[in-house]
């Protein structure tokens, strides 16, 4: 893997927080401002693959094959309709990975080995890994392979519930598998400014996590919700909508943070 490639895992064990939406639209925003990006879909549901218009019948090589060491990153990556954005799609085969490799000594580092073993002169400046909504072996592989973790957090009453568990998992991975793993940041999603509770959640999370929370807040936005049914990112579906503009701002923040991390 090219030493300039930055690998970011997008994880939250809670479902419905905008994790896949963030993966798709952040990747598209990064590509739109000149980065070359790869999404690795590690969620058996395959929503990132569907949201980028990759039909199930065309997913002949998938992230399952990469984890099973049956295909390289280069062989599995397919171009999307978004310039500069490629995808390693997901299939339901991922549901069986945990059982198939549970006794392997490298069960938590399969993805890291795949990155290190292939794409020696990587064309990608960013690799985003979309995880399933659980802290299972797939998520462990993603964290073991990554430089940092990005956490989408929905602006709702139970937002902080489970965050401490996720942060503890990051610490465990850092201790056992990946000492260089950092928290890239926490992005607040599905924000509704008309809701006093949402504003309180933003204040609470910022108080709890400080500067780990991105300045950009992703609003609840109908256009962003509609885009996956058309198999395209919201940024292509409606560039001017509030959600698309927020993801472009988030991409700028991510790049600034990565530059700071590289310089540190």
Secondary structure by P-SEA (a helix, b strand, c coil): ccccbbbbbbcccccccaaaaaaaaaaaaaaaacccbbbbbccccaaaaaaaccccccccccaaaaaacccccccccccccccccccccccccccccccccccccccccaaaaaaaaccccccccbbbbbbcccccaaaaaaaaaccbbbbbbccccccccaaaaaaaaaaaaaacccccccccbbbbcccccccaaaaaaaaaaaaacccccccccccccccccccccccccccccccccaaaaaaaaaaaaaaaaaaaaaac
